[in-house]
């Protein structure tokens, strides 16, 4: 099931505290980048973030974005923009060191 554009727009609005967020369409879903680092995406009306050591402290549940994919963390408190900003920044710091 493809994610509607209005939900993508909602997610981007929630990420608006961050500069340099980009979004790329991929087979009906959306990949999300911060400072050109792929950190997650919007899959079936869910914001999912890559699992790294620094974001484990947020106690998010694992979810599979699509069949055959690695698990990612589901951001269920998408309305908390400050926490969402922290999660993205910390996730990208870890990803940039890999």
C-alpha positions in Angstrom: 0.0 0.0 0.0 1.5 3.3 -1.0 1.7 6.2 1.4 -0.4 9.2 0.4 1.3 12.5 -0.3 -0.6 14.2 2.5 1.0 11.9 5.1 4.4 12.5 3.6 3.8 16.2 3.9 2.7 15.8 7.5 6.0 13.9 8.3 8.0 16.6 6.5 6.2 19.3 8.6 7.1 17.4 11.8 10.7 17.4 10.7 10.7 21.1 9.9 12.9 21.9 12.9 15.7 20.4 10.9 17.3 22.1 8.0 18.5 20.1 5.0 15.8 17.4 5.1 15.2 15.9 1.7 12.7 13.3 0.6 12.8 11.0 -2.4 9.9 9.0 -3.8 10.6 5.3 -4.1 7.9 2.9 -5.3 5.0 4.6 -3.6 7.0 5.3 -0.4 9.5 8.0 0.6 13.1 7.9 1.6 14.3 10.6 4.1 17.7 12.2 4.2 19.3 14.7 6.6 22.4 16.4 5.3 22.4 13.8 2.5 22.4 10.9 4.9 19.7 8.3 4.5 18.2 7.9 7.9 14.8 6.5 7.4 11.6 6.7 5.4 7.8 6.7 5.3 6.4 3.3 4.6 2.7 2.5 4.7 1.9 5.6 6.7 4.6 5.0 9.2 7.8 6.9 10.0 10.6 4.4 10.3 14.2 5.2 11.3 17.3 3.1 10.8 18.5 1.3 14.0 21.8 2.5 15.4 23.3 2.4 18.9 22.5 6.0 19.7 18.8 5.8 19.1 18.2 2.6 21.1 17.6 4.7 24.2 14.3 6.0 22.8 12.8 2.5 23.3 11.1 2.5 19.9 9.6 -0.8 18.6 11.1 -2.6 15.6 9.1 -2.7 12.5 9.7 -4.1 9.0 9.3 -1.5 6.3 8.5 -4.0 3.5 9.0 -7.7 2.9 12.6 -8.8 2.9 13.9 -5.5 4.5 15.9 -5.1 7.7 14.0 -4.0 10.8 13.8 -0.3 11.5 12.5 1.6 14.5 8.9 2.9 14.3 8.6 6.5 15.5 5.2 6.5 17.2 5.5 9.9 18.9 5.8 11.8 15.7 4.0 14.8 17.2 6.9 15.6 19.5 9.1 17.6 17.1 11.9 18.2 19.6 12.4 14.5 20.3 12.1 13.7 16.6 14.8 16.2 15.9 17.1 14.6 18.5 16.4 11.1 17.1 17.3 12.2 13.5 20.4 14.1 14.5 21.7 11.2 16.7 20.9 8.6 14.1 22.7 10.5 11.4 25.8 11.0 13.6 26.0 7.3 14.0 25.4 6.6 10.3 28.0 9.1 9.2 30.7 7.2 11.2 30.0 3.9 9.4 
